[in-house]
Amino acid sequence: MLASFLYSLSIGAVGGALFAWLNTPLPWMLGPLVFNLIAAMSRQPVAVPERARLYFLGVLGLVLGSHVTAEMGMRMLQWPVSAALLLIGVAASTMLCAWWLRRRGFDPVSAWFSAAPGAMTAMIMMGEASGGDPRKIALSQSLRIVLILLILPPLFWWMADSATVATETSSKTGSQFSAAWLLLTIPPLIALGKKTKLPTPALLLPLGVSSSLSLFEVARFDVPGWGLNLMLLVLGSSIGARFRGLSLQALRAHMADSVVATLLALGVMAAIAEVLHLTMGTPYDVALMAMAPGGIGELAILAVALHLDPVFVAFHHMLRVVALMGAAPLIARQLNRRAERMTRNDGG
């Protein structure tokens, strides 16, 4: 596993350096992602151990928490409105994508759990337990995350001044660590989170600790530019390496369906972001990042790297994960009951 991890990071570093040379947005995340994805599809021995992925998710949580300030309290009064809009958008986009996947031959349970925008691991496990096809759900969820990560950075790059976006990370990160001792708290926090069965505990508990310390001005975690790039390298590589063992035939079979489903979901959430922008005055790029149908960790990475109000973004994605995990068993039960009634009617 260590050899595969080092190989994955080496390939990712080459990809990051190339994308940085090409002056692309978020080179140290997208480069490792793309190069590891290509290597994984070529059956190269790439892998990022779960412990490493979780640890760097914890680092991301510390970075997110460091953005919490006392002034943020006033803005939080507006968040219930954006939260309500988010839940409306999640319901609408999930139903639309599930409808599309049903037309493409998915059974009802697999279609719904494949269309749910977030909490990928939970959706795969719950979908399988409810009678869905775990392979279809896993592939659809994974492809949506990759597609969102490949679509959004160039989109923001196009919407903004490309020169500004390309240099944001290096210009807005510190030159040295601050409160680096917080890195030692990540392993026990991950262990605590697993025992309490929180969603995405590796991200949320470090975020909670860091935000509390930052809010009361006890300590504020800061990471130099090279540290942020290292975090992006590991997390980007882990996303690409996730596709190891997947055949090109299976990818081609699902790619077109996933592209359409992702664009449908992104279109719905982009419309919700526009409503939020017009009614609440939230900058459109921040609103779109908060509403985008990706995973909480992946979208939080983009928010941190692009400096798009990462706490606001993380809050809304955390809310979406909690809502999906609460609704998923209920909806799966309804789908199974409907299938049983149809079976009895057909039998009668």
DAMOZI-V898462 format. One record per pair of residues at least 24 apart in sequence whose C-alpha atoms are under 7 Angstrom apart, sorted by the first residue. I is the first residue (numbers start at 0). J is the second residue. If there is no record, write none. Layout:
i = <I	I>
j = <J	J>
This chain:
i = <3	3	3	4	4	4	4	6	7	7	7	7	7	8	8	10	10	11	11	11	12	22	23	24	24	24	24	24	25	27	27	27	28	28	28	29	31	31	31	32	32	32	32	33	35	35	35	36	36	36	39	39	39	39	40	40	40	40	40	40	42	42	45	46	46	47	47	52	52	52	53	54	54	55	56	56	57	57	57	57	58	59	60	60	60	60	61	61	61	61	62	62	63	63	63	64	64	64	64	64	65	65	65	65	65	66	67	67	67	67	68	68	69	81	82	84	85	88	88	88	92	92	96	96	96	99	107	108	108	109	109	112	113	113	116	116	117	117	117	117	118	118	129	139	142	143	143	144	144	147	167	168	168	168	169	172	172	172	173	173	173	173	174	174	175	175	176	176	176	177	177	177	177	178	178	178	178	179	264	265	265	288	289	289>
j = <44	45	46	45	46	47	48	45	35	45	46	47	236	233	236	34	35	35	232	236	232	165	165	152	153	156	164	165	152	228	231	232	231	232	235	235	232	235	236	235	236	238	239	239	236	239	240	239	240	242	240	242	243	244	242	243	244	245	246	247	243	244	240	237	240	237	240	233	234	237	201	185	201	230	201	202	185	201	202	205	182	202	202	203	205	206	205	206	209	220	220	221	206	309	310	206	207	209	210	213	209	210	213	219	220	310	210	213	214	310	213	214	214	275	315	271	290	267	268	271	264	267	260	263	264	260	334	331	334	135	136	136	139	140	292	293	292	293	294	320	294	320	331	257	257	257	261	293	294	293	305	224	304	305	224	222	223	224	221	222	223	224	223	224	222	223	221	222	223	219	220	221	222	218	219	220	221	220	292	291	292	312	315	316>
